[in-house]
Each structure stands twice: as C-alpha cells, then as structure tokens.
Amino acid sequence: MTAHIQKLGLMRPTRFSDAVLARATRAVPAAADFPSVAPGSDYDTVRRILAYITENWRAQPTIEAIADAAGATPTDVHHLFRRWCGLTPKAFLQAITLDHAKGLLGASASVLDTALEVGLSGPGRLHDLFVTHEAMSPGEWKAGGGGLSLSYGFHASPFGEALIVTTERGLAGLGWVSDGLDGGKVVGGRAEALADMMRRWPHADYRYDPQATAPYAARVFDPKAWAAETPLRVVLIGTDFEVRVWETLLRIPVGRATTYGDVACHIGKPTASRAVGMAVGKNPISFVVPCHRVIGKSGALTGYHWGLTRKRAILGWEAGQTAAG
C-alpha cells in the first residue's frame, strides 16, 4: 500500500498520538450500529477511475480501458458520470485536466475582490452554498475547544462517507473516511477521521449524534438546497490568520479557482504564500470552505488534506453542477 501511495504522489498520512486515536476509537460506535450501506457507491467507482487515470494519463487511455480498470462496461461508465455529476466521461476527464485548471484561474485575484459576479446572480448562484459564518474568539481557540460541545456523525456523500461535526452555532467540521486510493493525510477508517478532528480541538466534548448532524449533510451535498433564503451557518475555529484565510476561501465561486499567492495578497500578506498554504491545509470544514479551489499558479492541483483523488473528484463534480446551472 505504501508503495502504491508513493507512486500516485500522495501525501504521507497524518500520525495521530496513540492517546488521540484511542479516544477516537472509543468514541466511534461499532460498525453494526451504523445503517447498512449498499456496497459499490458511485464514488467507489469514480475514485478507481481517477486512480487509473492518474497513473496512465500519458497514454491517453480509451473509455474501454478506463471501464475495464473500474470493473465496469463503457456503457456503465457513461451512465455513472451522467448520474453522479451530470457530465459525459469525456467532459469529466476534460474537467480534471491541467488545461481546465488553468482556465479556472482566469482573473483569480479579481474573483476574490468581487462580492457578486456578473452572471452569477439569480438562479446561477445556486452554485454557491450561501454560507454565513462566524469565528470563535481567540480565547476559545487557544483553550483547545475547552468547554465546547461538538456533535458528530458519519453520512453518505457524493465523495464517500463524510464526517460531519457541529456545534449549537453551526457546522464546525467536515472530513471523510479515506483509504489509500483517496490518499491525503488521513488514511484509515472512521476512528482516524474523527481523530483528525479531535487533534484540532483536544479539550472539546465530543458526542455521537447523527440525528443532529444529518440535516447538515443533507444541506451541504444537495445543490437544490443551496438557497439564499436559508443560508448555511458555519463556525470557524482557528487562529486569527487561519480564519482570515478561510474567510477568503468562502469568496471563491463554484467553477472558479485561485492561487495561494492571490489569497496571500487578498489578506494583505503578499509574501505569506507558504503560511497561506499551511492554513488552507488546516481548514477543518472541507468542501463548504472550498480549499479544493486553491491550486498552484501553474494550474497544478497540488496537495489536498483529503487526497488528490478526492480533490479531482470534487472539481469534476462541481464542473457538472456549473454546467447544469
């Protein structure tokens, strides 16, 4: 597995302290307590396809070769992408190429400075989650979440099983259960995904409450629920610098991208691209706070906490939502 991860150019998994991982393991209910999920979700097949393309893109594999690698027929693959993201396989592959990524960067700096782009008003802004946010005080962050009550649950999503973490004020965390095909810094099961959140706020009180977190999962991953009249409230828990970076990420529309350097300039720290990159990597609310829309100046996708396979999948899925709008 390690050699395969290195071959795909994925990041080294996060190493949690034994104490944090043990705490997370105790906090996750037994597998038998979870609702049964039908095997072979769309994302399972999509990530096999993406892993194959990542290794073989230079050979420009045919749809037949891609389907064979995914254990499906070309017709199945065609219907899969139509159902999953609304694109043909060819259009999806184009959406995850370097050329497409470069196109997303067009006028990336001005995107951050424009509250409402021409052409993104009215129905077109269904591509936006209409997020409202607040930041916890520096004291609350420095206390490591001491006195903070967090509810968490695991839910199906278009990109695999998602971990949702909430407070009484709103959504505070979103991550995924990942394995080697996803890559990223968190590879393991539910306990590893939860440990990744616990290490951020080690003194918080964590309570398994999927009924409390399910409405957030339903809102976040259903574009039909992205509406201005019912904004999604999120709570940003980090340093002042990190929160400024995350607030900037919230300004990037679906179907666009920006660079670490442009984010640094936007927050008035033009020489802080590296620090911005670290803050982007620490974003606890993946997808909603769209760190996946920050890419290298050349258009290269660069790293992603939850793996480049998932980052490609999200960008391709978003391309489908944009096309549908």
N, C-alpha and C positions, 0 to 999 in steps of 0.2 A: 504494500500500500504506500509506504514512504517513497519508494522509487517512482511509483505512478504519480504521486502528488508532485514530486520534483520535476517530472517530465512535463507536466501540464503548467509548470511555472507558478504553482500556487504557494500561498504564504504558509509559514510554519505555524502549526496550531498553537493556540494560547495554552500556556501551562498554568493551571489553577493551583493554588495551595491545596494540600490534602484536606485542610480543615474546611475550606470553602466548598470543595467538591463533595466532601462528606455531608456537609449541611444541605447542599442542593439535592443530593441523592436521597436523604431522609425526607426532604420536602416534596419530592415528586411521588404521586400515588403510584401504586402498582399498575403495570400495563393492563391487567384485567379490569381495572376500574375505568379505563377510557372507553368511549364508544368505539365499536368496531368500525374500521375504515376499509373500504374496498381496496385491494392491492392494485398497483399499476395505475396511479393517477396520471393525469396529463403531464404534470411536471416531471414525474419519474422518467417518462419517455423523452420529454424535451431536453432534460439535462444529459441523458445518454447521447442524444443527437449533438448537443453542444460540445460534450467532451470529445466526441469523434471528430467534429469539425475543427476543434482547437488543435488536435494533433495532426490533422490531414488537410488543412485548408489549402496548402500549397499545391496539392494535387487536384484541386477543384473537383471534389467528389460529385458524382451524379446523384440524383434523387434516389436511384435504385441502390447505390452503395450506402447512402445515408440510412435508408429504410432498413437495409439488411443489418447494419450496425445497431439499429434501435430495436431489432427483433420485430419489425412490422413490415407491411407491404407499402409500396409507394402511395397507393390509394388511402391507406390508413394514415400515413404521414400527412397527406394533403388535408384530410378531414380533421386531423388532430390540430393543425395550426389554424385552420378556419374556425374551429370550435374554441380553441384556447385564447387566441389573440386577434382573430379576425383577418389574418393575412394568409396569403399563399406561402408555401415553403420557400419559393424563390424570393418573395418580398421580405419574408422574415430574415432570410440569410443576408439580404442586402442591408437590412436594418441593423445588423450587428457587425458590419464591416467597418474598417478604418475610414473609408471614404464617407460613409454615413456619419460616423462620429465627428469627422471634421466639419461636416455640414451643420451638425447640431451646435457647433461652436460659433457660428456666424453671429457677429456683434454680441459676443457673450458678455462683455462688460456693460453694454447698454441694457441688456436684459435685466441685470441686477439693479439698474437705476430707474427702471420703468415699472410703476406700480400696476398699470393695466395697459397691456399692449394692444395696439390697434389690431383688430381681427380676433382678439381673444375675449371680446365682450359677448354678452348674451349666451346662447346655447353653447358656443365654442368653449366657454370657460368651464364646461363640465369636465374638462381635462385637469382642472385644478381641484385640490381637495378642500379648498376654502377653510384652511386651518387658522384658528385663532390660538394664540399661545400666551403663556405667562412663564416667567422664570422664578425659580425658588431663590430665596435670599442667599447670599454668600455664606451666611452662618449655617443655614440648613445644609448646604452642600459640604461645608467643612466638617460638619458633625457626622459625615458618612451616612446620612439618612437617619440618624438617631431620632427617635420619636415619630418617624414616618411610617405609615401603614400602607403596604403595597399588596394589591391583589394580583394574581397571575393565573393564566390558563393557557392551554395549548389548543390551537384551532387550525382547521384546514385553510389553505390559501392557494392562490394560483402558483406559488413558488415553493410549495412544500409546507410541512407543518410549522405553523408560526407560534411563537411565544409572545403573548400579549401581557403587558404589565401596566396597571393603572393605579392612580390614587383617587381620592374623592374629588380632586380638582380636574382630572382628565388623564389622557394617555401619557405614560411616562417611559415605556419601553416597548420595543418591537424587535424581535430577533427570530431566528429559525433553528430548527433541528437540522443539523447538517452532517454529511458524511464526506468521504474522500472525493466523490465526484463534484460536490459543490466546492470543496476546498475552503479557503478562508482561514481565519484564525480560530474558529470554533468548530472542531470536528468531534462528533460524538452523538450522544442521544439527548433525551430531554434534560437529564441532570446537568450535562455540560452547557446546554443553552441557558439553563437557569443560573448556573454558577457564573456565567459571563455577566449576568445582571447583578448577582449578589456581590461580586467583587467590586462593582462600581459604588454600591451603597451598602457596605457591610453591616451597618448597625440598624438598618431598617427592619421592620417586622413584615415578613412575607406570609401571605395567606392564600392557599389554593382556593380559587373561587371562579370557576369557569363561567358561571351564570353572570357574574359581574363583568367579565371581560368579553363575553360573546358579542354583545352589541357593538363593541369597538371593532372586532374582527369583521363583522357584517358591514359596517360603515366603510372601513378602510379599503377593503378589496372589491367593493361593488361600485363601479363608476356611476351607476344610476342613483346612488345615494350621495354623490358629491354635489351638494346644493348650497348656495349662498345663504338660504334662509335657515339652514340647520348646520352651522359650522362645526367642525370637529375641534374640540379643545385638547391641546397638548400641554404638558408641563415639562419644561426644560430644566434638568438638574445637572449642573456642571459649574466650572469656573466662569468668571465674567468673560474671559476671552473665548472659551468654548461656546458659551451661549451666543455671543455676537456672531461667531462663525455659523452656528446652527440657524440663527435667525436669518442670516444671509441666504443659506441654502433654501429656506422656505420661499424665497422670491424667484426661484428658477422654475419656469413653467414646464409642464409635460411637453415632450417633443423638443426641448432645448437643452443645452448643456453649457457649462462654464469651466474655467480652469482654476487651479489653486492660486495662481498669481492674480487672477481677476478678483477672486474672493478676498485675497490679502489687500489689494488696492481698495476694494469697496469698504473695508472696515478701517481704512486709514493706516494700514501696516504693510506698505508695498514690499518690504524686504522680508516679510514673515511667511513666505510660501511654505516653508518646511513646517513651521508651527501650525499653519492652517491645515496642512495635510494630516498632522497628528490629531488635531481637533476633529477633522472630518472623520478620521478613523475611529474616534471615540464616541461618535454620535450614537446614542442609545435607542433612538426611535427611527430605525431603518425604514425605508420606503416612504413614510409620511414626511420626515425631514430628509429630502432626497439627496443623500450623499452619493448615490449611484449616478447622479447627473453631473458630478465633478470628474473631469477626465484630464489627461495630460495635454499640454499645449500643442503637441503634435497630433492629437486625436486618439492617442493610445488610451485604452481603458484604465491602465494602471491597477493598483490593488483595490480590494474591497473586503471589509471585515468579514462578510459572509460568503466570500468566494467569487472569483471572476465568472464562473459558470452561472451563478445566480445573477450577477450584475448584467451579463449579456441577456439572460432570460428576461429580466425586468425591463431593460431598454427595448428589447424586441416587442414585449407585450405592450409597453407604452406606445410604441410606434403604431401598433394596431388600434389602440384607443384613439390616438390622434387622427388616424385615417378614417375611423368610424365617425368622428365628430364632424 
